[in-house]
Each structure stands twice: as C-alpha cells, then as structure tokens.
C-alpha cells in the first residue's frame, strides 16, 4: 500500500510546477499560511513543512503523480475543521505583533494614524 504524504518541505517543493525554483523563494511565498497549513519540520535543520492542500493545483497534481497516486482532492488537515476562537486568534495576532522589531511596530503605528485620519 502506498502511503499518502500530506506534508512537504520547501526543499522537496523546489522546482515543482507552480512554485519557484529556489527553496528560499518557496518559504517566502508560503510564509503567510496559517498554522493549519504549515508546521515546524521535525528533525535536524528545522524549517517548515507545508500541507498539500495549501499548494497550487499544478503542484498538488505533480506531487500526487510523483507519489504514485491518482489525482484526487487532497484531504485538508484536521486542524482546518476547528475554527479558533476569536479571543485566541486575537491573542495570537498580538503575540505575533509583539515579536516584531520596533521599526515594523513604528510603521504599523504610522499606518494606523493614516487610517484613523481618513475615518
């Protein structure tokens, strides 16, 4: 029985149809995915793994063909079904903001002032 892989590293995705050739370009392009579509890679070197459902359809088809499987709709990861609570999402966003460098925080504050001035 062929096992269905659902998670792929940037190195494995490099050069696949619909994605950039360079590993760093893939990581940058997929960096905005949520926690349900990307996860920290286990093992030496770290990095991220990306769920097949988050990839372009051309990439999905190539990966399924490469794994010897017929093209089918990939299953979404289990975490997709569970919507985070609004308070949890808000807290996670603020934690993410707090980890950013001060220059980015200052830029965000300037943009907020522009939005408030328009309203």
N, C-alpha and C positions, 0 to 999 in steps of 0.2 A: 504494500500500500504506500502510495506517495504522500508524504506529509505536506500539508499546505502551509507554507510560510506566509506570515502576515506582516512581519516587521523587517525592515531593511535599513542598513546603514548607508550613509552618504557615499562611501567607497563603493558599495555594491550598486548604487543607483547611478554613479557617474557614467555618462555615455549612453544611457538608456534613452529610447525615443521620448521626446517631450521634455527632457531635462538637460541642463548644461553638462558640459564635459568635465568640468573641474569639481572636485569634492567641496571646496570652499564655496563655490557658487551655489551648489545644491543646498548646503547648510544655510546660506544666507537667504535663498529663495523660500525655504521651508521653515524659517525661524519663527514665522508668525502663527504657526499651527498651535492649536490648543493642546493641553496635557492629554486629551483623549486620543490625539492623532500622532503624538510623538512622545517618546520616553527616553530616559537616560539608558545608554547601552551598558550592559553588564560586561565585566571583564577588563582586561588591560587596555589602556588607551582612552576609555570613556567615549564621549561623544554622544550622539543621538541616533535613535532608530525611528523610522517613520512608518506609519501604518499604510498598507497598500491602498486603503480607501481614500487616503488624502492625496494620492498621486494622480497625475493626468491619466486619462483613459488609455492613451497610447503606451504609457509606461506600464500600466496595470496589465495590458494585453501581453507586452513583451515579457514581463516577469512571470506571468502565468504560463506562457509558452515555454519559457526557459525552465520552469519547474515541471514541465511535462503535464500540465493540466489544461483542460479545455477552457476556453474563455467563458467566464461566468461572472456574475456580480459578486465582488468580494464582500465578505461579512464585515460589518462595522465592529470595532472593538466594543466590548461590553460596557466600557465607561461612557460611550456615546449615549446610551439609553438613559443614563442617570443625569438629569439636569442639575447642576449645582444650585444650591440655594442662593438667592440674590445677596444675602449678607455675606456668605462665603466668597462669592465672586468679587464683591466689592472689596473685601478684606485682602483677597489675593492681588487685586489690581493695585491697591495702596502699598502692599508689601513690595510689589514689583517696582513701583514708582520710587519708594524709599531706597532701593538698592542702586538707583541710577546716580551717575555723577552729578555734582552740583550744577555744572554748565547746562545739562539737559533739564534739570529742575527749573533753572532760571528761564530757559527758553520756553518751557511749558507755562510758567507764570506770566511771561510776556504775552503769549498767545491767549491765555485766559483773559487778560486785561483787554485785548482787542475784541474778543467775543462779547465781553460784558459791555464794552463801549457801543457795540453795534445794537445790542438789545436795548 
